[in-house]
Amino acid sequence: MMPSKLTILAAGVAAVFASTAARAVDYETAHIDERHAMYLDPSGTVKRFTVNETGHAMMMKNARALAAGTIIYRSGGKLYLLEDKKMADGKMMFADMQSWTSDRLSVGTR
């Protein structure tokens, strides 16, 4: 293979790895900006969108605020909310989150 083709191939492979790594980081550090929303449909697909004035008014009238540190979990086709709370031993539930996850987390607790 000619050196120029090898260089192009190497650059292409590097670009694929870079974009895959960037997506993995984005997945791990998802952020919701003001007036943006995430919709989780029954299949578990997440759809993100920007809310206009009509949607904002509807949200403020009908939605309820989630506590800081809320986990959204899917099991058996259902979605569950788990909010951090003080346990009987006085520790916060999420303080020991590392022991019940298979991922490396860097999540702060309140």
MOPAC internal coordinates of N, CA, C and O (Angstrom, degrees):
PM7 1SCF
backbone

  N    0.0000 0     0.00 0     0.00 0    0    0    0
  C    1.4556 1     0.00 0     0.00 0    1    0    0
  C    1.5264 1   107.96 1     0.00 0    2    1    0
  O    1.2310 1   120.44 1   -41.17 1    3    2    1
  N    1.2798 1   116.76 1   138.83 1    3    2    1
  C    1.4607 1   121.66 1  -178.95 1    5    3    2
  C    1.5327 1   109.98 1   -70.03 1    6    5    3
  O    1.2310 1   120.01 1   -32.76 1    7    6    5
  N    1.3312 1   117.59 1   147.24 1    7    6    5
  C    1.4810 1   120.29 1  -178.53 1    9    7    6
  C    1.5250 1   113.51 1   -55.02 1   10    9    7
  O    1.2310 1   119.64 1   142.07 1   11   10    9
  N    1.3304 1   118.29 1   -37.93 1   11   10    9
  C    1.4658 1   119.34 1  -179.04 1   13   11   10
  C    1.5270 1   111.17 1   -67.31 1   14   13   11
  O    1.2310 1   119.76 1   142.41 1   15   14   13
  N    1.3221 1   118.06 1   -37.59 1   15   14   13
  C    1.4698 1   120.76 1   177.47 1   17   15   14
  C    1.5212 1   110.38 1   -68.94 1   18   17   15
  O    1.2310 1   120.38 1   141.77 1   19   18   17
  N    1.3269 1   116.87 1   -38.23 1   19   18   17
  C    1.4498 1   120.86 1   177.53 1   21   19   18
  C    1.5278 1   110.99 1   -63.72 1   22   21   19
  O    1.2310 1   120.48 1   140.30 1   23   22   21
  N    1.3223 1   116.68 1   -39.70 1   23   22   21
  C    1.4639 1   121.72 1   177.57 1   25   23   22
  C    1.5258 1   110.42 1   -63.60 1   26   25   23
  O    1.2310 1   120.47 1   135.60 1   27   26   25
  N    1.3249 1   116.70 1   -44.40 1   27   26   25
  C    1.4695 1   120.93 1   179.29 1   29   27   26
  C    1.5253 1   110.17 1   -63.81 1   30   29   27
  O    1.2310 1   120.00 1   136.63 1   31   30   29
  N    1.3416 1   117.60 1   -43.37 1   31   30   29
  C    1.4632 1   121.57 1   178.86 1   33   31   30
  C    1.5278 1   110.51 1   -61.77 1   34   33   31
  O    1.2310 1   120.36 1   134.78 1   35   34   33
  N    1.3286 1   116.91 1   -45.22 1   35   34   33
  C    1.4679 1   120.99 1   179.22 1   37   35   34
  C    1.5227 1   111.09 1   -62.24 1   38   37   35
  O    1.2310 1   120.53 1   138.52 1   39   38   37
  N    1.3281 1   116.59 1   -41.48 1   39   38   37
  C    1.4682 1   120.37 1   178.34 1   41   39   38
  C    1.5247 1   110.63 1   -63.43 1   42   41   39
  O    1.2310 1   120.41 1   139.87 1   43   42   41
  N    1.3242 1   116.82 1   -40.13 1   43   42   41
  C    1.4721 1   120.62 1   178.80 1   45   43   42
  C    1.5121 1   112.22 1   -64.16 1   46   45   43
  O    1.2310 1   120.71 1   135.82 1   47   46   45
  N    1.3419 1   116.25 1   -44.18 1   47   46   45
  C    1.4686 1   120.37 1   178.34 1   49   47   46
  C    1.5249 1   110.07 1   -63.33 1   50   49   47
  O    1.2310 1   120.29 1   137.65 1   51   50   49
  N    1.3266 1   117.05 1   -42.35 1   51   50   49
  C    1.4654 1   120.59 1   178.22 1   53   51   50
  C    1.5249 1   111.33 1   -61.72 1   54   53   51
  O    1.2310 1   120.27 1   140.56 1   55   54   53
  N    1.3340 1   117.09 1   -39.44 1   55   54   53
  C    1.4703 1   121.14 1   179.50 1   57   55   54
  C    1.5224 1   110.84 1   -64.97 1   58   57   55
  O    1.2310 1   120.15 1   139.76 1   59   58   57
  N    1.3378 1   117.31 1   -40.24 1   59   58   57
  C    1.4645 1   120.69 1   178.34 1   61   59   58
  C    1.5196 1   110.16 1   -62.79 1   62   61   59
  O    1.2310 1   120.16 1   133.50 1   63   62   61
  N    1.3310 1   117.29 1   -46.50 1   63   62   61
  C    1.4572 1   119.78 1   178.80 1   65   63   62
  C    1.5195 1   111.49 1   -64.00 1   66   65   63
  O    1.2310 1   119.80 1   140.42 1   67   66   65
  N    1.3066 1   117.99 1   -39.58 1   67   66   65
  C    1.4626 1   121.72 1  -179.99 1   69   67   66
  C    1.5188 1   110.50 1   -64.27 1   70   69   67
  O    1.2310 1   119.95 1   136.03 1   71   70   69
  N    1.3374 1   117.71 1   -43.97 1   71   70   69
  C    1.4671 1   119.36 1  -178.85 1   73   71   70
  C    1.5210 1   110.88 1   -69.82 1   74   73   71
  O    1.2310 1   119.93 1   144.82 1   75   74   73
  N    1.3399 1   117.73 1   -35.18 1   75   74   73
  C    1.4621 1   120.90 1   176.91 1   77   75   74
  C    1.5223 1   110.17 1   -65.40 1   78   77   75
  O    1.2310 1   120.43 1   136.46 1   79   78   77
  N    1.3245 1   116.78 1   -43.54 1   79   78   77
  C    1.4648 1   120.49 1   178.58 1   81   79   78
  C    1.5170 1   110.90 1   -64.50 1   82   81   79
  O    1.2310 1   119.81 1   140.42 1   83   82   81
  N    1.3268 1   117.96 1   -39.58 1   83   82   81
  C    1.4656 1   121.33 1   179.54 1   85   83   82
  C    1.5156 1   110.17 1   -63.96 1   86   85   83
  O    1.2310 1   120.02 1   138.58 1   87   86   85
  N    1.3278 1   117.56 1   -41.42 1   87   86   85
  C    1.4557 1   119.74 1   178.37 1   89   87   86
  C    1.5109 1   111.05 1   -65.28 1   90   89   87
  O    1.2310 1   119.82 1   140.64 1   91   90   89
  N    1.3254 1   117.94 1   -39.36 1   91   90   89
  C    1.4640 1   120.60 1   178.48 1   93   91   90
  C    1.5185 1   110.25 1   -62.34 1   94   93   91
  O    1.2310 1   119.65 1   138.13 1   95   94   93
  N    1.3122 1   118.28 1   -41.87 1   95   94   93
  C    1.4628 1   121.57 1   178.06 1   97   95   94
  C    1.5164 1   110.02 1   -65.31 1   98   97   95
  O    1.2310 1   119.82 1   135.66 1   99   98   97
  N    1.3421 1   117.94 1   -44.34 1   99   98   97
  C    1.4588 1   120.92 1   178.29 1  101   99   98
  C    1.5198 1   110.63 1   -58.86 1  102  101   99
  O    1.2310 1   119.76 1   138.76 1  103  102  101
  N    1.3388 1   118.06 1   -41.24 1  103  102  101
  C    1.4570 1   122.11 1  -179.55 1  105  103  102
  C    1.5260 1   109.97 1   -63.04 1  106  105  103
  O    1.2310 1   120.43 1   138.79 1  107  106  105
  N    1.3119 1   116.79 1   -41.21 1  107  106  105
  C    1.4562 1   121.22 1  -178.05 1  109  107  106
  C    1.5180 1   112.78 1   -73.18 1  110  109  107
  O    1.2310 1   119.80 1   152.51 1  111  110  109
  N    1.3330 1   117.98 1   -27.49 1  111  110  109
  C    1.4594 1   120.42 1  -174.52 1  113  111  110
  C    1.5265 1   111.39 1  -120.76 1  114  113  111
  O    1.2310 1   120.26 1  -139.33 1  115  114  113
  N    1.3121 1   117.12 1    40.67 1  115  114  113
  C    1.4619 1   120.55 1   179.70 1  117  115  114
  C    1.5233 1   109.90 1   -56.26 1  118  117  115
  O    1.2310 1   120.94 1   -37.27 1  119  118  117
  N    1.3145 1   115.81 1   142.73 1  119  118  117
  C    1.4568 1   121.54 1  -177.93 1  121  119  118
  C    1.5308 1   108.15 1  -135.78 1  122  121  119
  O    1.2310 1   120.58 1   -40.35 1  123  122  121
  N    1.3101 1   116.49 1   139.65 1  123  122  121
  C    1.4590 1   120.96 1   176.85 1  125  123  122
  C    1.5199 1   107.99 1  -110.12 1  126  125  123
  O    1.2310 1   120.42 1   -62.98 1  127  126  125
  N    1.3207 1   116.80 1   117.02 1  127  126  125
  C    1.4589 1   121.81 1   178.13 1  129  127  126
  C    1.5245 1   110.25 1   -79.64 1  130  129  127
  O    1.2310 1   120.83 1   -13.31 1  131  130  129
  N    1.3221 1   116.02 1   166.69 1  131  130  129
  C    1.4693 1   121.30 1   175.81 1  133  131  130
  C    1.5331 1   110.13 1   -54.92 1  134  133  131
  O    1.2310 1   121.06 1   -39.23 1  135  134  133
  N    1.3277 1   115.58 1   140.77 1  135  134  133
  C    1.4579 1   124.32 1   178.94 1  137  135  134
  C    1.5271 1   113.51 1    62.65 1  138  137  135
  O    1.2310 1   120.28 1  -159.18 1  139  138  137
  N    1.3329 1   117.07 1    20.82 1  139  138  137
  C    1.4524 1   122.35 1   173.44 1  141  139  138
  C    1.5244 1   107.64 1  -112.73 1  142  141  139
  O    1.2310 1   120.80 1   -26.52 1  143  142  141
  N    1.3174 1   116.07 1   153.48 1  143  142  141
  C    1.4564 1   120.63 1  -177.04 1  145  143  142
  C    1.5205 1   110.07 1  -138.78 1  146  145  143
  O    1.2310 1   121.54 1   -21.12 1  147  146  145
  N    1.3207 1   114.66 1   158.88 1  147  146  145
  C    1.4552 1   121.87 1   173.03 1  149  147  146
  C    1.5227 1   106.93 1  -124.75 1  150  149  147
  O    1.2310 1   120.82 1   -50.42 1  151  150  149
  N    1.3201 1   116.04 1   129.58 1  151  150  149
  C    1.4608 1   121.97 1   176.86 1  153  151  150
  C    1.5112 1   108.34 1  -110.29 1  154  153  151
  O    1.2310 1   119.87 1   -56.84 1  155  154  153
  N    1.3288 1   117.84 1   123.16 1  155  154  153
  C    1.4510 1   122.21 1   175.80 1  157  155  154
  C    1.5183 1   107.53 1  -100.71 1  158  157  155
  O    1.2310 1   120.53 1   -66.83 1  159  158  157
  N    1.3344 1   116.58 1   113.17 1  159  158  157
  C    1.4633 1   118.80 1  -179.25 1  161  159  158
  C    1.5322 1   109.84 1   -83.88 1  162  161  159
  O    1.2310 1   119.85 1    -9.82 1  163  162  161
  N    1.3251 1   117.90 1   170.18 1  163  162  161
  C    1.4685 1   120.94 1  -175.63 1  165  163  162
  C    1.5335 1   114.63 1   -57.44 1  166  165  163
  O    1.2310 1   119.64 1   155.55 1  167  166  165
  N    1.3230 1   118.29 1   -24.45 1  167  166  165
  C    1.4688 1   120.38 1   179.92 1  169  167  166
  C    1.5228 1   111.87 1   -83.13 1  170  169  167
  O    1.2310 1   120.03 1   173.22 1  171  170  169
  N    1.3326 1   117.55 1    -6.78 1  171  170  169
  C    1.4491 1   121.87 1  -179.20 1  173  171  170
  C    1.5170 1   113.63 1    96.13 1  174  173  171
  O    1.2310 1   120.10 1  -177.82 1  175  174  173
  N    1.3276 1   117.42 1     2.18 1  175  174  173
  C    1.4548 1   121.55 1   178.21 1  177  175  174
  C    1.5216 1   109.43 1   -74.43 1  178  177  175
  O    1.2310 1   120.79 1   -44.51 1  179  178  177
  N    1.3297 1   116.10 1   135.49 1  179  178  177
  C    1.4586 1   121.37 1   178.84 1  181  179  178
  C    1.5211 1   108.70 1  -102.36 1  182  181  179
  O    1.2310 1   120.96 1   -52.94 1  183  182  181
  N    1.3194 1   115.76 1   127.06 1  183  182  181
  C    1.4618 1   121.81 1   176.94 1  185  183  182
  C    1.5203 1   107.58 1  -116.42 1  186  185  183
  O    1.2310 1   120.84 1   -51.62 1  187  186  185
  N    1.3371 1   116.01 1   128.38 1  187  186  185
  C    1.4619 1   121.14 1  -179.71 1  189  187  186
  C    1.5203 1   109.10 1  -107.48 1  190  189  187
  O    1.2310 1   121.18 1   -37.57 1  191  190  189
  N    1.3447 1   115.36 1   142.43 1  191  190  189
  C    1.4619 1   119.57 1   179.84 1  193  191  190
  C    1.5193 1   110.19 1  -156.59 1  194  193  191
  O    1.2310 1   121.38 1   -16.55 1  195  194  193
  N    1.3289 1   114.97 1   163.45 1  195  194  193
  C    1.4552 1   122.31 1   176.98 1  197  195  194
  C    1.5215 1   108.34 1   -96.80 1  198  197  195
  O    1.2310 1   120.36 1   -43.75 1  199  198  197
  N    1.3183 1   116.92 1   136.25 1  199  198  197
  C    1.4585 1   122.40 1  -177.53 1  201  199  198
  C    1.5302 1   109.21 1   -94.93 1  202  201  199
  O    1.2310 1   120.55 1   -48.70 1  203  202  201
  N    1.3446 1   116.55 1   131.30 1  203  202  201
  C    1.4683 1   121.05 1   177.37 1  205  203  202
  C    1.5294 1   109.51 1   -85.70 1  206  205  203
  O    1.2310 1   120.26 1     5.56 1  207  206  205
  N    1.3307 1   117.11 1  -174.44 1  207  206  205
  C    1.4753 1   120.64 1  -177.32 1  209  207  206
  C    1.5292 1   112.30 1   -60.74 1  210  209  207
  O    1.2310 1   119.91 1   139.15 1  211  210  209
  N    1.3362 1   117.78 1   -40.85 1  211  210  209
  C    1.4664 1   121.35 1   179.35 1  213  211  210
  C    1.5249 1   110.13 1   -63.15 1  214  213  211
  O    1.2310 1   120.94 1   134.99 1  215  214  213
  N    1.3373 1   115.80 1   -45.01 1  215  214  213
  C    1.4615 1   120.30 1   178.77 1  217  215  214
  C    1.5204 1   112.21 1   -65.06 1  218  217  215
  O    1.2310 1   120.45 1   140.97 1  219  218  217
  N    1.3296 1   116.74 1   -39.03 1  219  218  217
  C    1.4604 1   120.88 1   178.39 1  221  219  218
  C    1.5332 1   110.12 1   -62.12 1  222  221  219
  O    1.2310 1   120.57 1   134.90 1  223  222  221
  N    1.3250 1   116.51 1   -45.10 1  223  222  221
  C    1.4698 1   120.23 1   178.78 1  225  223  222
  C    1.5286 1   110.77 1   -60.81 1  226  225  223
  O    1.2310 1   120.33 1   138.73 1  227  226  225
  N    1.3337 1   116.98 1   -41.27 1  227  226  225
  C    1.4702 1   121.56 1   179.19 1  229  227  226
  C    1.5334 1   110.36 1   -64.49 1  230  229  227
  O    1.2310 1   120.65 1   137.59 1  231  230  229
  N    1.3199 1   116.36 1   -42.41 1  231  230  229
  C    1.4676 1   120.14 1   179.26 1  233  231  230
  C    1.5276 1   110.95 1   -63.15 1  234  233  231
  O    1.2310 1   120.46 1   132.41 1  235  234  233
  N    1.3224 1   116.72 1   -47.59 1  235  234  233
  C    1.4608 1   120.51 1  -177.22 1  237  235  234
  C    1.5236 1   111.70 1   -65.52 1  238  237  235
  O    1.2310 1   120.20 1   149.90 1  239  238  237
  N    1.3212 1   117.22 1   -30.10 1  239  238  237
  C    1.4578 1   121.14 1  -179.73 1  241  239  238
  C    1.5366 1   111.96 1   -79.78 1  242  241  239
  O    1.2310 1   120.04 1   144.02 1  243  242  241
  N    1.3332 1   117.53 1   -35.98 1  243  242  241
  C    1.4657 1   120.12 1  -169.35 1  245  243  242
  C    1.5234 1   116.64 1  -116.46 1  246  245  243
  O    1.2310 1   119.68 1   162.60 1  247  246  245
  N    1.3182 1   118.22 1   -17.40 1  247  246  245
  C    1.4671 1   119.79 1  -175.63 1  249  247  246
  C    1.5203 1   110.84 1   -87.97 1  250  249  247
  O    1.2310 1   120.92 1   -18.53 1  251  250  249
  N    1.3243 1   115.84 1   161.47 1  251  250  249
  C    1.4578 1   120.03 1   173.52 1  253  251  250
  C    1.5195 1   107.79 1  -118.79 1  254  253  251
  O    1.2310 1   120.76 1   -33.86 1  255  254  253
  N    1.3052 1   116.15 1   146.14 1  255  254  253
  C    1.4621 1   121.88 1  -179.44 1  257  255  254
  C    1.5275 1   110.00 1   -73.06 1  258  257  255
  O    1.2310 1   120.97 1   -38.40 1  259  258  257
  N    1.3261 1   115.74 1   141.60 1  259  258  257
  C    1.4568 1   120.92 1   173.20 1  261  259  258
  C    1.5152 1   108.45 1   -90.50 1  262  261  259
  O    1.2310 1   121.25 1   -31.97 1  263  262  261
  N    1.3099 1   115.21 1   148.03 1  263  262  261
  C    1.4611 1   119.88 1   176.71 1  265  263  262
  C    1.5200 1   109.10 1   -68.12 1  266  265  263
  O    1.2310 1   120.70 1   -29.66 1  267  266  265
  N    1.3237 1   116.27 1   150.34 1  267  266  265
  C    1.4635 1   120.20 1   174.19 1  269  267  266
  C    1.5251 1   107.95 1   -60.31 1  270  269  267
  O    1.2310 1   120.38 1   -40.09 1  271  270  269
  N    1.3000 1   116.88 1   139.91 1  271  270  269
  C    1.4579 1   120.10 1   179.56 1  273  271  270
  C    1.5123 1   113.73 1    82.16 1  274  273  271
  O    1.2310 1   119.69 1  -150.96 1  275  274  273
  N    1.3268 1   118.19 1    29.04 1  275  274  273
  C    1.4573 1   121.86 1   179.13 1  277  275  274
  C    1.5211 1   110.63 1   -85.21 1  278  277  275
  O    1.2310 1   120.14 1   -41.91 1  279  278  277
  N    1.3193 1   117.33 1   138.09 1  279  278  277
  C    1.4587 1   122.73 1   174.93 1  281  279  278
  C    1.5250 1   107.97 1  -106.48 1  282  281  279
  O    1.2310 1   120.73 1   -45.49 1  283  282  281
  N    1.3271 1   116.21 1   134.51 1  283  282  281
  C    1.4637 1   122.13 1   172.12 1  285  283  282
  C    1.5185 1   106.14 1  -104.71 1  286  285  283
  O    1.2310 1   120.32 1   -53.74 1  287  286  285
  N    1.3148 1   117.00 1   126.26 1  287  286  285
  C    1.4629 1   122.71 1  -173.12 1  289  287  286
  C    1.5183 1   110.04 1  -129.99 1  290  289  287
  O    1.2310 1   120.33 1   -38.75 1  291  290  289
  N    1.3157 1   116.98 1   141.25 1  291  290  289
  C    1.4646 1   121.56 1   179.30 1  293  291  290
  C    1.5138 1   109.16 1  -117.23 1  294  293  291
  O    1.2310 1   120.65 1   -49.08 1  295  294  293
  N    1.3364 1   116.36 1   130.92 1  295  294  293
  C    1.4544 1   122.70 1   177.03 1  297  295  294
  C    1.5249 1   108.48 1  -153.77 1  298  297  295
  O    1.2310 1   120.29 1   -46.57 1  299  298  297
  N    1.3140 1   117.05 1   133.43 1  299  298  297
  C    1.4637 1   121.17 1   177.67 1  301  299  298
  C    1.5165 1   112.93 1    61.21 1  302  301  299
  O    1.2310 1   120.07 1  -149.40 1  303  302  301
  N    1.3410 1   117.47 1    30.60 1  303  302  301
  C    1.4570 1   121.39 1   178.85 1  305  303  302
  C    1.5208 1   114.01 1    78.12 1  306  305  303
  O    1.2310 1   120.00 1  -175.10 1  307  306  305
  N    1.3306 1   117.61 1     4.90 1  307  306  305
  C    1.4603 1   121.54 1   178.39 1  309  307  306
  C    1.5164 1   109.67 1  -113.42 1  310  309  307
  O    1.2310 1   120.50 1   -26.96 1  311  310  309
  N    1.3406 1   116.65 1   153.04 1  311  310  309
  C    1.4563 1   122.61 1   175.56 1  313  311  310
  C    1.5285 1   109.25 1  -104.63 1  314  313  311
  O    1.2310 1   121.01 1   -42.11 1  315  314  313
  N    1.3244 1   115.67 1   137.89 1  315  314  313
  C    1.4586 1   121.84 1  -179.20 1  317  315  314
  C    1.5254 1   109.59 1  -125.27 1  318  317  315
  O    1.2310 1   120.38 1   -30.00 1  319  318  317
  N    1.3287 1   116.88 1   150.00 1  319  318  317
  C    1.4639 1   123.60 1   173.45 1  321  319  318
  C    1.5221 1   108.27 1  -111.58 1  322  321  319
  O    1.2310 1   121.08 1   -46.88 1  323  322  321
  N    1.3158 1   115.53 1   133.12 1  323  322  321
  C    1.4558 1   120.60 1   175.41 1  325  323  322
  C    1.5192 1   107.17 1  -125.57 1  326  325  323
  O    1.2310 1   120.76 1   -60.00 1  327  326  325
  N    1.3231 1   116.16 1   120.00 1  327  326  325
  C    1.4611 1   121.28 1  -179.54 1  329  327  326
  C    1.5157 1   109.37 1  -104.34 1  330  329  327
  O    1.2310 1   120.90 1   -40.31 1  331  330  329
  N    1.3225 1   115.88 1   139.69 1  331  330  329
  C    1.4554 1   122.14 1   178.65 1  333  331  330
  C    1.5311 1   108.81 1   -60.80 1  334  333  331
  O    1.2310 1   120.66 1   -43.12 1  335  334  333
  N    1.3073 1   116.35 1   136.88 1  335  334  333
  C    1.4696 1   119.56 1   178.36 1  337  335  334
  C    1.5175 1   109.49 1  -151.54 1  338  337  335
  O    1.2310 1   121.09 1   -18.81 1  339  338  337
  N    1.3270 1   115.53 1   161.19 1  339  338  337
  C    1.4619 1   121.21 1  -179.98 1  341  339  338
  C    1.5271 1   108.30 1   -75.22 1  342  341  339
  O    1.2310 1   121.12 1   -48.12 1  343  342  341
  N    1.3360 1   115.46 1   131.88 1  343  342  341
  C    1.4592 1   121.55 1  -179.61 1  345  343  342
  C    1.5354 1   109.72 1   -92.38 1  346  345  343
  O    1.2310 1   120.76 1    -6.68 1  347  346  345
  N    1.3231 1   116.15 1   173.32 1  347  346  345
  C    1.4611 1   121.37 1  -177.43 1  349  347  346
  C    1.5318 1   112.35 1   -59.38 1  350  349  347
  O    1.2310 1   120.42 1   149.92 1  351  350  349
  N    1.3490 1   116.80 1   -30.08 1  351  350  349
  C    1.4701 1   119.52 1  -179.77 1  353  351  350
  C    1.5302 1   112.37 1   -82.24 1  354  353  351
  O    1.2310 1   120.07 1  -177.33 1  355  354  353
  N    1.3347 1   117.46 1     2.67 1  355  354  353
  C    1.4541 1   121.92 1   177.53 1  357  355  354
  C    1.5199 1   114.09 1    91.27 1  358  357  355
  O    1.2310 1   119.85 1   168.97 1  359  358  357
  N    1.3373 1   117.89 1   -11.03 1  359  358  357
  C    1.4638 1   121.24 1   178.67 1  361  359  358
  C    1.5226 1   109.96 1   -86.03 1  362  361  359
  O    1.2310 1   121.43 1   -25.12 1  363  362  361
  N    1.3226 1   114.86 1   154.88 1  363  362  361
  C    1.4649 1   119.74 1   175.00 1  365  363  362
  C    1.5322 1   108.31 1   -76.35 1  366  365  363
  O    1.2310 1   120.55 1   -36.74 1  367  366  365
  N    1.3342 1   116.55 1   143.26 1  367  366  365
  C    1.4596 1   122.17 1  -177.49 1  369  367  366
  C    1.5261 1   112.40 1   -54.13 1  370  369  367
  O    1.2310 1   120.34 1   135.76 1  371  370  369
  N    1.3360 1   116.95 1   -44.24 1  371  370  369
  C    1.4533 1   120.25 1  -174.96 1  373  371  370
  C    1.5307 1   113.00 1   -77.91 1  374  373  371
  O    1.2310 1   119.61 1   174.61 1  375  374  373
  N    1.3504 1   118.35 1    -5.39 1  375  374  373
  C    1.4638 1   120.57 1   179.62 1  377  375  374
  C    1.5264 1   110.92 1   -62.39 1  378  377  375
  O    1.2310 1   120.10 1   152.91 1  379  378  377
  N    1.3169 1   117.41 1   -27.09 1  379  378  377
  C    1.4636 1   122.62 1  -178.64 1  381  379  378
  C    1.5329 1   111.42 1  -108.55 1  382  381  379
  O    1.2310 1   120.51 1  -157.53 1  383  382  381
  N    1.3438 1   116.62 1    22.47 1  383  382  381
  C    1.4649 1   121.46 1  -175.24 1  385  383  382
  C    1.5301 1   112.33 1   -57.79 1  386  385  383
  O    1.2310 1   120.01 1   144.76 1  387  386  385
  N    1.3374 1   117.59 1   -35.24 1  387  386  385
  C    1.4657 1   120.90 1  -178.92 1  389  387  386
  C    1.5307 1   111.29 1   -55.20 1  390  389  387
  O    1.2310 1   119.63 1   146.46 1  391  390  389
  N    1.3219 1   118.31 1   -33.54 1  391  390  389
  C    1.4633 1   121.18 1  -175.97 1  393  391  390
  C    1.5265 1   112.58 1   -74.60 1  394  393  391
  O    1.2310 1   119.33 1   164.01 1  395  394  393
  N    1.3252 1   118.88 1   -15.99 1  395  394  393
  C    1.4634 1   119.69 1   179.64 1  397  395  394
  C    1.5168 1   113.50 1  -119.70 1  398  397  395
  O    1.2310 1   120.72 1  -153.90 1  399  398  397
  N    1.3298 1   116.23 1    26.10 1  399  398  397
  C    1.4569 1   121.19 1   172.70 1  401  399  398
  C    1.5161 1   109.15 1  -126.87 1  402  401  399
  O    1.2310 1   120.78 1   -24.78 1  403  402  401
  N    1.3243 1   116.11 1   155.22 1  403  402  401
  C    1.4623 1   120.24 1   176.14 1  405  403  402
  C    1.5224 1   110.88 1  -100.18 1  406  405  403
  O    1.2310 1   120.17 1  -179.44 1  407  406  405
  N    1.3465 1   117.28 1     0.56 1  407  406  405
  C    1.4584 1   122.34 1   178.97 1  409  407  406
  C    1.5152 1   110.15 1  -107.16 1  410  409  407
  O    1.2310 1   121.58 1   -21.81 1  411  410  409
  N    1.3135 1   114.57 1   158.19 1  411  410  409
  C    1.4692 1   119.86 1   174.28 1  413  411  410
  C    1.5170 1   107.64 1   -83.93 1  414  413  411
  O    1.2310 1   120.40 1   -62.92 1  415  414  413
  N    1.3175 1   116.84 1   117.08 1  415  414  413
  C    1.4651 1   121.44 1  -176.98 1  417  415  414
  C    1.5102 1   110.75 1  -110.71 1  418  417  415
  O    1.2310 1   121.46 1   -30.97 1  419  418  417
  N    1.3247 1   114.82 1   149.03 1  419  418  417
  C    1.4629 1   120.13 1   170.28 1  421  419  418
  C    1.5229 1   106.11 1  -128.22 1  422  421  419
  O    1.2310 1   121.82 1  -112.11 1  423  422  421
  N    1.3273 1   114.11 1    67.89 1  423  422  421
  C    1.4548 1   121.69 1  -175.37 1  425  423  422
  C    1.5172 1   109.30 1  -107.08 1  426  425  423
  O    1.2310 1   120.76 1   -50.41 1  427  426  425
  N    1.3165 1   116.15 1   129.59 1  427  426  425
  C    1.4553 1   120.53 1   176.60 1  429  427  426
  C    1.5138 1   110.52 1   -84.08 1  430  429  427
  O    1.2310 1   120.41 1   -28.61 1  431  430  429
  N    1.2899 1   116.82 1   151.39 1  431  430  429
  C    1.4633 1   120.87 1   175.18 1  433  431  430
  C    1.5049 1   107.75 1  -111.98 1  434  433  431
  O    1.2310 1   120.67 1   -20.13 1  435  434  433
  N    1.3021 1   116.32 1   159.87 1  435  434  433
  C    1.4648 1   119.64 1  -179.37 1  437  435  434
  C    1.4826 1   111.25 1   -92.07 1  438  437  435
  O    1.2310 1   120.10 1   180.00 1  439  438  437

